[in-house]
């Protein structure tokens, strides 16, 4: 079984093709995948920072605690926007 066959089990075809193109350009599979993992980690860290900033701003703006319905509505809106 080749490396590409191993990765094809857990990667969508377009993602696998992207990795194969990077490898064909001279990168190793492990280097390409490591770069992808680092990008994903950076995106997750950025998301966490944005959520923390949002939480801090929300805490400053609120005079009283939100009701469960209000919290759910806000969470739904954030999901719609792709933040959560």
N, C-alpha and C positions, 0 to 999 in steps of 0.2 A: 504494500500500500504506500503510495507516495504522500508527501506532505500535503499536497493539494487535496487529495482524497480524504485525508484525515480532517482537514479544516472544513471541507465541504459539508461534513456531517452537521456542523454547528453554525455555519455561516450561510446567509442568503447568497444566491448566485451572483448578484451584483457586487456584494461585498467581497466575495471570493475573487471575482474578476479584478476588482480594484487592487487587492493584495497581490495577485499574480502580476499585474502591470507594474507595480512598484518593485517587485522582485526582479522582473525582466529588465528594469532600469538599473539594476545592479545592487539592490538592497537585499538583505537576507530576510527570510520569512520572520525570524524572531525579532529582527530590528523593526520591521514594518509593524508587526503586532504590538511590540513594546511601545512604539510611537502612538498607535491607536489607543492603547490602554492609558497612556499618559494624557492624551487629549480627552478621553472620557473622564479621567480623574479631575482634570482641570475644569471641565464643564460642570462636574458635580460640585466641586469646591465653589465655583462661581455661583451656582444655584443656591448653595447653602448660605453664601454671603448675602445674596439678594433677599433670601427669605428672612435672614436675621435682621437685615436693614428694614424690611417691610414690617416685621414684628415690632421692632423698636419704634418705628414711626407710628404704627398703629397704637402702641401703648401710650405714646405721648398725646395722641389725638383723642383718645377715649377718656371720658370723665367717669364712666361707669362700665362694669363688665358687660360683655355682649351676651345676649340670650343664645341658647343652643341653635335656634332657627337662624339667627343672624350669622353665627359662626359657620353653619353649614352653607348658607348662601354665599358667604365670602370664599369658602373653600371651593365650592362649585365654580365660582367665577374664576378663581385662580387656575383651576384645572382646565377650564375652557380656554384660558389664555396660554396654557402650556407651561405655567410656572410650577405646578405640582405634577 
